[in-house]
Amino acid sequence: MQVIDLRKSRKALIAGSAGHAVEWYEFAIYAYMAPIIAPLFFPSADPTASVLATFSLFALAFFLRPVGAVVFGRMTDRLGRRPVLVLIIGLMSAATALIGLLPTYAQIGVWAPILLTMCRIVQGLSAGGEVGGAVSLVVESAPEGKRGIYGAWSFASQTLAFVLGGGVATLLALILPPEDLSSWGWRIAFLLALPMGAVVLYMRLHVDETPHFKKMKAQQLTNPTEAPVLRRQSFSYLLTTFGIVVVYNAVGNTFMVGMPSFLSTSYSMPLLESYLLAVITGLTAGLTMPFFGRLSDRVGRRPVLLAGTGAVVVLSYPLYAMISTGFTGGLIALIIAGILIGAVGGPMPALLSERFPTRSRATGLSLTYALSVALFGGTAPYIIIWLADITGDSLSAAYYTLGCAVISLIALLCVKARHRNDHLGELQD
């Protein structure tokens, strides 16, 4: 059993979660501003085509996350959680702020989308290593019996970052005339990443390394050949872990990130209203995650995740049907969706951490999460808009979240069949 210093534990919780929040603010603000910046960087006679082109770059950053997961994950497992997390937050914040300074297509032509793509590449690579490092920092520093709620805060910070991103987008849409918002106002949202990143950088420079990582390094001094690789996990084990995360990435990126553009393109809902709904969804998810994380400390990770994932399967289509009725129906539906995100997201960080030993935790967690978010998260906003567009039926988007939830349901059942003790809440050293 590791000896945990509560003061250092709380500092790690804040530094890890705050950095996670900045990362996802930067991703969220790109999604929220997609309808505004789409014609500026991808001019087209078809507004839907411009939005889809903009979201293709949103997806690109997610597809690069597995590469960043391997590169930064291995660095984190070799050098430590703290130094690599400092590097990552610097790269991510700089790339996001630079987007706010980019000239548009009308000013420099094709170089505008090229430079935007380069910024998204840096964001994607950096974000790939952030999840594994930040979650490892938080969970490994947590007191015994509280890894669920500590880990939940690291994911809750993601959703609260969407609230912040949506709040910034809503405020800008509220106080600025549409022409000012599209000409220069959108840049403010991206430039805010710089001061936020500086604050988190300071926090991470002053956080201590985790007890589990220190113990591992001490053990490696007596066995220098021990290397942090994934050789002890079978392919089926990694595949199961990958599948578990699918539902969280799908519902989060569908109901929070992609929803403003989905509502504006499918139902012509004003941006102000669609932003507000996304903010409420994120706020609900962020506030309920710690509850479900704490519940998983009491009853186990797997039972909570099974219940939440099953609810996504049952409620996906009814929620989209409610969204189609207008603002009031959408409000009720997205509050319920926020609770579902909280249910599948709250226990997730602790469960993923407990499936990998310390020597490969950041790499394993980052890679399985990054692959899942690349295939089922970053593509979600694009897919739901595309499905609604080609079928002419906006409710067809519901089958995406339903299908993803089925994948996770199968993966969770495989955990019981093959690894009976995985849900009991023990970190492997």
QUITADA-V883635 format. One record per residue. N is the residue number from 0. RES is the residue in one letter. OMEGA is omega in degrees with one decimal (none if undefined). D_CENTER is the distance of its C-alpha to the mean C-alpha in Angstrom with 1 decimal. Layout:
BEGIN
n-><N	N>
res-><RES	RES>
omega-><OMEGA	OMEGA>
d_center-><D_CENTER	D_CENTER>
END
This chain:
BEGIN
n-><0	1	2	3	4	5	6	7	8	9	10	11	12	13	14	15	16	17	18	19	20	21	22	23	24	25	26	27	28	29	30	31	32	33	34	35	36	37	38	39	40	41	42	43	44	45	46	47	48	49	50	51	52	53	54	55	56	57	58	59	60	61	62	63	64	65	66	67	68	69	70	71	72	73	74	75	76	77	78	79	80	81	82	83	84	85	86	87	88	89	90	91	92	93	94	95	96	97	98	99	100	101	102	103	104	105	106	107	108	109	110	111	112	113	114	115	116	117	118	119	120	121	122	123	124	125	126	127	128	129	130	131	132	133	134	135	136	137	138	139	140	141	142	143	144	145	146	147	148	149	150	151	152	153	154	155	156	157	158	159	160	161	162	163	164	165	166	167	168	169	170	171	172	173	174	175	176	177	178	179	180	181	182	183	184	185	186	187	188	189	190	191	192	193	194	195	196	197	198	199	200	201	202	203	204	205	206	207	208	209	210	211	212	213	214	215	216	217	218	219	220	221	222	223	224	225	226	227	228	229	230	231	232	233	234	235	236	237	238	239	240	241	242	243	244	245	246	247	248	249	250	251	252	253	254	255	256	257	258	259	260	261	262	263	264	265	266	267	268	269	270	271	272	273	274	275	276	277	278	279	280	281	282	283	284	285	286	287	288	289	290	291	292	293	294	295	296	297	298	299	300	301	302	303	304	305	306	307	308	309	310	311	312	313	314	315	316	317	318	319	320	321	322	323	324	325	326	327	328	329	330	331	332	333	334	335	336	337	338	339	340	341	342	343	344	345	346	347	348	349	350	351	352	353	354	355	356	357	358	359	360	361	362	363	364	365	366	367	368	369	370	371	372	373	374	375	376	377	378	379	380	381	382	383	384	385	386	387	388	389	390	391	392	393	394	395	396	397	398	399	400	401	402	403	404	405	406	407	408	409	410	411	412	413	414	415	416	417	418	419	420	421	422	423	424	425	426	427	428>
res-><M	Q	V	I	D	L	R	K	S	R	K	A	L	I	A	G	S	A	G	H	A	V	E	W	Y	E	F	A	I	Y	A	Y	M	A	P	I	I	A	P	L	F	F	P	S	A	D	P	T	A	S	V	L	A	T	F	S	L	F	A	L	A	F	F	L	R	P	V	G	A	V	V	F	G	R	M	T	D	R	L	G	R	R	P	V	L	V	L	I	I	G	L	M	S	A	A	T	A	L	I	G	L	L	P	T	Y	A	Q	I	G	V	W	A	P	I	L	L	T	M	C	R	I	V	Q	G	L	S	A	G	G	E	V	G	G	A	V	S	L	V	V	E	S	A	P	E	G	K	R	G	I	Y	G	A	W	S	F	A	S	Q	T	L	A	F	V	L	G	G	G	V	A	T	L	L	A	L	I	L	P	P	E	D	L	S	S	W	G	W	R	I	A	F	L	L	A	L	P	M	G	A	V	V	L	Y	M	R	L	H	V	D	E	T	P	H	F	K	K	M	K	A	Q	Q	L	T	N	P	T	E	A	P	V	L	R	R	Q	S	F	S	Y	L	L	T	T	F	G	I	V	V	V	Y	N	A	V	G	N	T	F	M	V	G	M	P	S	F	L	S	T	S	Y	S	M	P	L	L	E	S	Y	L	L	A	V	I	T	G	L	T	A	G	L	T	M	P	F	F	G	R	L	S	D	R	V	G	R	R	P	V	L	L	A	G	T	G	A	V	V	V	L	S	Y	P	L	Y	A	M	I	S	T	G	F	T	G	G	L	I	A	L	I	I	A	G	I	L	I	G	A	V	G	G	P	M	P	A	L	L	S	E	R	F	P	T	R	S	R	A	T	G	L	S	L	T	Y	A	L	S	V	A	L	F	G	G	T	A	P	Y	I	I	I	W	L	A	D	I	T	G	D	S	L	S	A	A	Y	Y	T	L	G	C	A	V	I	S	L	I	A	L	L	C	V	K	A	R	H	R	N	D	H	L	G	E	L	Q	D>
omega-><-179.9	174.3	-174.7	173.1	-174.1	179.7	177.9	178.9	-179.6	177.2	177.9	178.2	-178.2	-177.7	179.6	-177.4	180.0	177.4	176.2	179.8	179.5	178.4	-175.3	169.5	-176.6	175.1	-176.7	-175.9	175.0	180.0	-178.9	-178.3	-177.3	179.8	-177.9	-176.1	-178.2	-180.0	-179.7	-178.4	179.4	-177.9	-179.5	177.3	179.9	-178.8	179.3	179.1	178.5	179.6	179.5	177.3	178.8	178.5	174.8	174.4	173.8	179.1	-179.5	180.0	178.1	179.6	177.7	-178.1	177.7	177.4	176.8	179.0	180.0	-176.7	-176.1	178.2	178.7	175.5	-178.8	179.5	-179.5	-172.7	-177.8	-179.2	-172.0	-173.9	-178.7	177.0	174.7	178.8	-176.3	-177.5	176.6	-179.9	-177.4	-177.5	179.4	-179.1	-179.5	178.3	-180.0	176.2	179.4	179.7	-173.9	170.3	-175.9	179.7	-179.8	-177.1	-175.9	175.7	-172.5	179.0	179.7	177.5	177.4	179.1	176.7	177.7	179.6	177.7	178.8	177.0	178.3	178.0	-177.7	179.6	-179.6	-178.5	179.6	179.1	-175.7	-174.0	-178.5	-179.8	-177.1	179.9	177.5	178.7	-176.5	-174.4	179.2	178.7	-174.9	173.4	178.0	178.1	-178.9	-179.6	178.8	-177.4	176.2	178.6	-179.7	179.9	178.4	176.3	176.2	178.7	175.1	-176.0	176.9	174.0	174.7	174.7	178.9	178.7	178.0	177.7	177.4	179.6	179.7	-179.6	178.6	178.9	-177.6	-172.9	-177.5	171.7	-177.4	-178.8	176.7	179.3	-178.1	-177.5	-178.8	-174.1	-179.0	-177.4	-179.2	-177.3	-179.6	-178.0	178.2	179.5	-176.3	178.2	178.3	178.0	180.0	178.8	-179.2	177.4	177.8	180.0	-174.8	176.2	-175.4	177.2	-178.5	175.1	-174.7	178.1	-178.4	179.5	177.9	179.1	179.7	-179.4	177.4	177.9	-179.4	176.5	178.5	177.9	-173.7	-178.6	-180.0	-176.5	-178.2	177.3	-173.9	-171.5	-177.3	179.2	177.9	179.2	-179.5	178.1	179.1	179.4	177.5	178.5	176.1	-177.7	-179.7	-173.8	-171.7	-175.0	-179.5	-179.8	-178.0	-176.6	180.0	-177.2	176.5	-172.2	178.8	-172.0	-174.2	-172.2	179.3	179.6	178.3	-179.0	-178.1	-178.7	-175.9	-175.3	179.5	178.0	177.5	-177.0	-178.0	179.9	-178.7	175.4	-178.9	178.9	178.9	177.7	-180.0	177.8	-179.6	179.3	178.2	-179.9	-177.8	-178.2	-179.0	-178.3	178.6	177.4	-178.9	174.3	177.9	177.4	179.5	173.6	-176.4	-172.6	-179.1	-178.6	-171.3	179.6	179.8	-179.9	177.6	-179.8	-179.9	-179.3	176.5	178.7	177.0	178.0	-175.5	-168.8	-175.2	-177.4	176.9	179.8	178.4	176.0	177.3	178.8	-177.0	-177.0	179.8	-172.7	-176.8	177.2	177.7	179.0	179.5	-177.7	-175.3	169.9	176.5	178.2	177.6	177.3	178.3	176.5	177.2	-177.5	-179.0	-178.6	-175.9	-178.6	-168.6	-176.9	180.0	-179.7	-179.7	179.2	-177.3	179.9	-179.9	175.2	-175.8	-174.6	179.3	-173.6	-177.4	179.3	-178.2	-179.8	-179.3	-174.7	-179.7	178.1	-176.9	177.8	179.9	-178.2	178.3	-175.3	-172.5	-179.8	-178.1	179.3	-172.2	179.6	179.4	-173.5	-177.2	176.9	-180.0	179.1	179.7	-176.8	-174.3	-179.8	-175.1	-179.0	-176.9	-179.5	179.2	178.1	-178.5	-176.8	178.6	-179.8	178.6	-179.6	178.8	178.9	177.4	177.8	-179.3	178.3	178.0	179.9	179.6	176.2	176.9	177.0	-179.6	-174.8	-171.1	-173.1	-169.4	-174.9	-174.2	-174.5	-173.9	173.6	178.4	175.2	178.3	173.9	none>
d_center-><30.6	28.9	30.3	27.6	28.4	26.9	27.0	25.1	22.7	21.8	21.6	19.1	17.0	17.1	16.6	13.7	11.9	13.2	12.0	8.4	9.1	10.9	8.4	6.1	9.6	10.7	8.4	9.1	12.7	13.2	12.5	14.6	17.3	17.4	20.5	22.2	21.7	22.2	26.0	26.1	24.7	25.4	28.6	29.8	32.3	29.7	27.0	24.8	25.2	24.1	20.9	20.2	21.0	18.6	15.7	17.0	16.0	12.5	12.6	14.5	12.0	9.8	13.1	13.9	11.0	13.4	16.1	14.4	13.5	17.2	18.6	16.7	16.3	20.1	20.8	18.9	21.0	24.1	24.1	22.1	18.7	20.0	21.4	18.6	16.0	18.6	18.8	15.2	14.8	18.1	17.2	14.0	15.9	18.9	17.4	15.9	19.2	21.1	19.7	21.4	24.6	24.8	27.9	27.7	29.2	32.3	32.8	32.3	31.9	29.9	28.8	26.4	24.0	24.6	23.6	20.5	19.7	20.4	18.1	15.2	16.3	16.1	12.6	11.5	13.7	12.7	8.9	10.1	12.0	10.0	8.1	11.5	13.5	11.9	11.8	15.2	16.6	15.8	16.9	19.8	21.1	21.0	24.4	25.6	24.7	21.8	19.0	17.5	17.4	16.5	13.5	12.6	12.7	10.1	7.5	9.7	9.3	5.8	7.8	10.8	9.6	9.5	12.9	14.0	13.1	14.8	17.5	18.3	18.5	20.6	22.8	23.5	24.3	26.5	28.5	28.8	30.9	29.2	31.1	30.0	26.3	26.5	28.7	27.3	25.3	22.0	22.3	22.2	18.5	17.7	20.4	19.1	16.5	19.6	20.9	17.5	17.0	20.6	20.3	17.4	19.5	22.4	20.7	19.6	23.1	24.6	22.7	24.5	23.6	22.8	25.9	24.7	24.3	27.6	29.3	28.0	29.4	32.6	33.0	32.5	35.4	37.6	36.1	35.1	34.5	31.5	28.4	24.7	24.3	23.1	26.7	26.9	24.3	25.6	24.0	24.0	22.2	19.4	19.3	19.2	16.3	14.4	15.6	14.5	10.7	11.5	12.0	8.8	6.9	10.1	10.8	7.6	7.8	11.6	12.6	10.6	9.8	12.8	15.1	16.9	18.0	18.8	20.9	22.7	23.5	24.4	26.1	26.9	25.3	25.6	22.6	23.3	23.2	20.1	18.2	19.6	18.5	14.9	15.3	17.1	14.5	11.7	14.6	15.7	12.4	12.1	15.8	16.1	13.5	16.0	18.7	17.4	16.5	20.1	21.5	20.2	22.1	25.1	25.1	22.7	19.2	20.4	22.4	19.7	17.2	20.2	21.1	17.7	17.3	20.9	20.6	18.0	20.7	23.4	21.9	20.0	23.2	24.7	21.7	21.9	25.6	25.3	23.1	25.9	28.5	27.4	25.8	27.1	26.1	22.6	22.3	23.3	21.1	17.9	18.7	19.2	15.9	14.2	16.2	15.2	11.4	12.7	15.0	12.7	9.9	12.7	14.5	11.8	11.4	15.2	16.0	14.2	15.9	19.1	19.2	19.8	22.6	22.2	23.6	20.8	17.9	15.6	16.6	16.4	13.1	11.5	13.4	13.0	9.2	9.4	12.1	10.6	7.6	10.4	12.9	11.4	8.2	9.3	12.7	12.3	13.4	16.1	17.3	17.8	19.7	21.6	22.6	23.9	25.7	27.5	28.4	29.3	27.8	24.7	24.5	23.9	20.2	20.2	21.1	17.8	15.9	19.1	19.3	15.8	16.6	19.9	18.5	16.6	19.8	21.9	19.8	20.1	23.8	24.2	23.0	26.0	28.4	27.8	26.3	27.8	26.9	23.2	22.3	24.7	22.5	24.1	22.6	24.4	26.2>
END
